[in-house]
Amino acid sequence: MPHTYTNGVVTFYEDAGEGPVVVLIHGYGADLRLWDGQVSPLREAGFRVIRYDVRGHGRSMIAPDGYTFENYAADLRDLLDRLNVERPATESLGVEAVHAMGLSMGGGIALQFALDYPERVLSLTLVDSALPGFTYSDETTTHIQNFMQAVRSDGARQAIDRVWLEHPFFDGVRRDPEGFASVRDILLDFQAPDMRDGARPADYHPDIAGRLREIRAPTLVVVGEDDIEDFRLIADVLAENIADARLELIADCWHLPPVEKPGEFNAMLVSFLRGT
């Protein structure tokens, strides 16, 4: 798997196909394998697909600090810049602007990227997206705090298995033993560096929620109809406040539409991308 330096960290990525570029940004605790079901359909539809491990995830570097949405967005900027440099000199710079797609935390990263580097965004696809600046419910906040405490007392692997994977986020994929086993394997590789002692407080978030009207890129907002209330509310906020946004609800689906409903999700995604 190729890697490069981005914003002071080593980032691992995959780059496949030719055509307009789609960047896939995974959710918290996962890595680029979460998008296994999207790469081939996107390539067959005529897109170049870039997916990468966000800092502190997968094979990318565990930085001593700097787990902020601003740093995540700067990492993506530098990754695209490096891919420009590393393409053959006879080719045009094909990664100037991209279709950015993020799941959960990855949606928050895509939003920050669109605000910080708007000229580099052709479209946004926000899948059960996080929204920095949104006030989450007491239940969600408590779960995150319990996970942090478990990481610090028991280590990341036990905390993920005992606390994180018990969240309703995973109720949908849990219905498919093979799919759940795959997601569990991905998450158990995560070391949760942002939750360790001395890490920047997990409650630090930029106010993206207050800046949504600045986003001008065509935006597809996707949410599972059975996801927890916080994320269904976020989907409504995104669709109502981003100027060129539309909301799509996936029936009988929780927090992971690309894994739970790949056929329906991929068809929706390709249709949107071809129209932007």
Protein Blocks (a to p, Z undefined) as FASTA:
>chain_A
ZZddeehiacddddededjdddddddehiafklmmmmmmmmmmnopacdddddehiajbc
cdfbhpafklmmmmmmmmmmmmmmmpcfkbccfklbccdddehjlmmmmmmmmmmmmmlp
fbdcdehiacehiacdfklmmmmmmmmmmmmmnojklmmmmmmmmpmklmmmmmmmklmm
mmmmmmmmpgolmlmghiacfkbccdfklmmmmpmbdcdddddfkbcfklmmmmmmmmmm
mmbacddddehiaflmmlmmmmlmmmmmmmmmmmZZ
